[in-house]
Amino acid sequence: MNETIRLLMTRTGKRQVDVAGVLGITRASLSQRLLGNSNWKLNDLPKVADFFGLTVSELISGYAAIATADRLPPAKGSEGQTRI
């Protein structure tokens, strides 16, 4: 989960403060979750999934599965561009 969220953040250009804001926690608390020092809460998953335009199942399935299903959110700076 941690790696998937970090990769999604990198792809979309979202910062820890952005994701933390969606969850209603501090950036430091999010950092602890991303580092594996603190557990994710079950009610965090729908919020994070929605933030990235995914379902909870997709989020849980991992970054590679999301990419394989062609469900990755648009990359930073790709708005308005079509993929060839």
C-alpha positions in Angstrom: 0.0 0.0 0.0 2.8 2.4 1.0 4.7 2.0 -2.3 1.5 2.2 -4.4 0.5 5.5 -2.8 4.1 6.9 -3.1 4.2 6.0 -6.8 0.7 7.5 -7.4 1.9 10.7 -5.7 5.0 10.8 -7.8 3.0 10.2 -11.0 0.4 12.9 -10.3 2.7 15.4 -8.6 0.7 15.3 -5.4 2.6 16.1 -2.2 2.3 14.5 1.2 0.4 17.6 2.4 -2.2 17.1 -0.3 -2.9 13.5 0.7 -2.8 14.3 4.4 -5.3 17.0 3.8 -7.7 14.5 2.2 -7.3 12.2 5.2 -7.6 15.0 7.8 -4.2 14.2 9.3 -0.9 16.0 9.5 1.8 15.5 6.9 4.0 14.0 9.6 1.3 11.4 10.3 1.1 10.5 6.6 4.8 10.3 6.5 4.8 7.7 9.3 2.2 5.7 7.3 4.2 5.8 4.1 7.3 4.7 6.0 5.5 1.8 7.5 5.9 3.1 11.0 2.1 3.5 11.5 -0.8 1.5 10.1 -3.3 2.7 7.6 -6.9 3.0 8.9 -9.6 1.1 7.0 -11.6 4.3 6.5 -8.5 6.0 4.9 -8.7 3.7 1.8 -11.8 5.1 0.2 -10.6 8.6 0.6 -7.1 7.9 -0.9 -8.6 5.8 -3.7 -11.1 8.6 -4.6 -8.3 11.2 -4.4 -6.5 9.3 -7.2 -9.7 8.5 -9.1 -9.5 4.8 -8.3 -11.6 2.2 -6.4 -10.5 0.7 -3.1 -10.0 -2.6 -4.9 -7.7 -1.0 -7.4 -5.7 0.8 -4.7 -5.2 -2.4 -2.8 -4.3 -4.4 -5.9 -1.1 -2.3 -6.3 0.5 0.0 -8.8 1.5 -2.7 -11.3 -2.1 -4.0 -11.4 -3.4 -0.5 -11.8 -1.1 0.2 -14.7 -1.9 -3.2 -16.3 -5.6 -2.3 -16.2 -4.8 1.1 -17.8 -6.3 2.9 -14.7 -3.4 5.1 -13.7 -4.4 8.6 -13.0 -3.1 11.2 -15.5 0.6 12.0 -15.1 1.6 15.4 -13.8 1.5 17.9 -16.7 -0.4 15.5 -19.0 -3.8 17.3 -18.7 -5.3 17.8 -22.1 -2.9 15.5 -23.9 -4.0 12.3 -25.6 -1.9 9.2 -25.3 -0.9 7.6 -28.6 
